[in-house]
Structure formats: C-alpha cells, structure tokens
Amino acid sequence: MRRPLNFGHTVGHAIETVTGYGPVLHGEAVALGMAVAARISLARGWVGQASYSRLVTLLHRAGLPHTIAQLGLPVDADDVVKALGKIRLIRDGRLRFVLPLEVGEVAITDDVTDEEIRRALDVPVAVRNAR
C-alpha cells in the first residue's frame, strides 16, 4: 500500500545525492523524479500522452522542476545513474520504480534500465501545452 507513495523518490534521492543535499529541496528532487518516472512510463507505452502531459503541466504550474535544466545547477545524467547504482547496492541490487499508468494508478517495477533513465533525464526544458 505504501509503495505508490514513493512515486518520484527513486530518482529524487539520486538527485539529492548528486547535488549534495541542500541546493535542491526534497520536494523539487521528487518532482523531477516524478517527471522522469512518467517519461519512462510514456516511452514504454504504459501511460498515455494526456496523463503524462497533465502531470508535467501541473509540475510546471506549481513551479517545480521537471527537467534537469530547471534545477538551476549543473547535474549530469550519468552522475544520477551512478548515484542510482550506489542506491541499488544498498537495496539488494534492485531499484523499485513507481511508474504511472493513469491518474491514480501505478505499476511497481524493478526492471528500469540505466538507458531508460538517461533518456528520461535528457529532455529539453520546454513544456508543450503548459498553460
């Protein structure tokens, strides 16, 4: 029951590690992690474009980052993946990702690849249809 509450936290914790626990607030890191998880789910065809866009638009309207560039400090996707590797070691070799399927529905998976994470981190700043 508690696992869906970890939505965004897997990548969020890695962002906090890479940025040194301070310049990026926990909520900002989790918001970026939510966007990354949603992009992974979108690329897998698990979440629809409308639900993905709704999430990113809400993050944007709330003034929360949904891309690395919006953090305001240099963060390299490879460094985030390396930090996730260290977290993976602590967690018995597995990282659990909460990936959205639709609003209010998620999948818990531990098969997200480093390449999927890199692609989801490496996106332009612009948000389509953000109002």
C-alpha positions as CSV (number, residue, x, y, z in Angstrom):
1,M,0.0,0.0,0.0
2,R,2.8,2.4,0.8
3,R,4.9,1.9,-2.4
4,P,2.8,4.2,-4.6
5,L,3.8,7.0,-2.2
6,N,7.4,6.5,-3.4
7,F,6.4,7.9,-6.8
8,G,9.4,10.1,-7.8
9,H,11.5,9.2,-4.9
10,T,13.9,6.7,-6.6
11,V,15.4,9.3,-9.0
12,G,14.7,12.1,-6.4
13,H,17.0,10.5,-3.9
14,A,19.7,10.2,-6.6
15,I,19.3,13.9,-7.5
16,E,19.7,14.8,-3.8
17,T,22.9,12.8,-3.6
18,V,24.4,14.3,-6.8
19,T,23.5,17.9,-5.7
20,G,24.9,17.4,-2.1
21,Y,21.7,17.5,-0.1
22,G,20.9,21.2,0.0
23,P,20.7,23.3,-3.1
24,V,17.8,21.2,-4.4
25,L,14.9,20.8,-1.9
26,H,13.5,17.3,-1.3
27,G,10.2,18.2,-3.0
28,E,12.0,19.6,-6.0
29,A,14.0,16.4,-6.4
30,V,10.9,14.2,-6.0
31,A,9.0,16.4,-8.6
32,L,11.8,15.8,-11.1
33,G,11.8,12.1,-10.2
34,M,8.0,12.0,-10.9
35,A,8.6,13.6,-14.3
36,V,11.4,11.1,-15.1
37,A,9.2,8.1,-14.0
38,A,6.4,9.4,-16.1
39,R,8.7,9.7,-19.2
40,I,9.9,6.2,-18.7
41,S,6.3,5.0,-18.5
42,L,5.4,7.0,-21.6
43,A,8.3,5.6,-23.5
44,R,7.1,2.1,-22.5
45,G,3.6,2.8,-23.7
46,W,2.3,2.3,-20.1
47,V,0.9,5.9,-19.6
48,G,-1.0,7.9,-22.2
49,Q,0.2,11.2,-23.6
50,A,-2.7,13.0,-22.0
51,S,-1.9,11.8,-18.5
52,Y,1.8,12.5,-19.0
53,S,1.1,16.0,-20.2
54,R,-1.2,16.6,-17.3
55,L,1.4,15.7,-14.8
56,V,4.2,17.8,-16.4
57,T,1.8,20.7,-16.8
58,L,0.8,20.5,-13.1
59,L,4.5,20.4,-12.0
60,H,5.2,23.4,-14.3
61,R,2.3,25.4,-12.9
62,A,3.4,24.6,-9.3
63,G,6.9,26.0,-10.2
64,L,8.5,22.6,-9.7
65,P,11.3,21.3,-11.9
66,H,10.5,18.6,-14.4
67,T,13.9,18.7,-16.2
68,I,17.5,18.7,-15.0
69,A,18.0,22.1,-16.6
70,Q,15.3,23.6,-14.4
71,L,17.3,22.8,-11.2
72,G,19.5,25.8,-11.8
73,L,22.8,24.0,-11.2
74,P,24.8,21.6,-13.4
75,V,23.6,18.0,-13.0
76,D,24.8,15.3,-15.3
77,A,22.5,12.4,-16.2
78,D,25.4,9.9,-15.9
79,D,26.1,11.1,-12.3
80,V,22.4,10.5,-11.5
81,V,22.7,7.0,-12.9
82,K,25.9,6.4,-10.9
83,A,24.1,7.5,-7.7
84,L,21.3,5.2,-8.5
85,G,23.9,2.4,-8.8
86,K,25.0,3.1,-5.3
87,I,21.4,3.1,-4.0
88,R,20.9,-0.2,-5.9
89,L,23.8,-1.8,-3.9
90,I,22.2,-0.7,-0.6
91,R,18.8,-2.2,-1.7
92,D,19.9,-5.8,-2.5
93,G,20.7,-4.9,-6.2
94,R,17.2,-3.7,-7.1
95,L,15.6,-0.3,-7.6
96,R,11.9,-0.2,-7.4
97,F,10.3,2.4,-9.7
98,V,6.8,3.6,-9.3
99,L,5.6,4.3,-12.9
100,P,2.3,5.9,-13.6
101,L,-0.3,4.1,-15.7
102,E,-3.1,6.6,-15.4
103,V,-4.1,9.2,-12.8
104,G,-4.4,7.2,-9.6
105,E,-2.9,4.0,-11.0
106,V,0.7,2.9,-10.9
107,A,2.9,-0.1,-11.6
108,I,5.8,-1.0,-9.3
109,T,8.8,-2.4,-11.4
110,D,12.4,-3.2,-10.8
111,D,13.4,-3.6,-14.5
112,V,14.1,0.0,-15.5
113,T,17.4,0.2,-17.3
114,D,20.1,2.8,-17.0
115,E,19.5,3.8,-20.6
116,E,15.8,4.4,-19.9
117,I,16.8,6.6,-17.0
118,R,19.3,8.6,-19.1
119,R,16.8,9.2,-21.9
120,A,14.2,10.3,-19.4
121,L,16.6,12.7,-17.8
122,D,17.9,14.1,-21.1
123,V,14.9,16.2,-22.2
124,P,14.5,19.8,-23.3
125,V,13.2,22.4,-20.9
126,A,10.2,23.4,-22.9
127,V,6.8,22.1,-21.9
128,R,4.2,21.6,-24.6
129,N,0.7,22.8,-23.8
130,A,1.7,24.3,-20.4
131,R,-0.8,27.0,-19.5
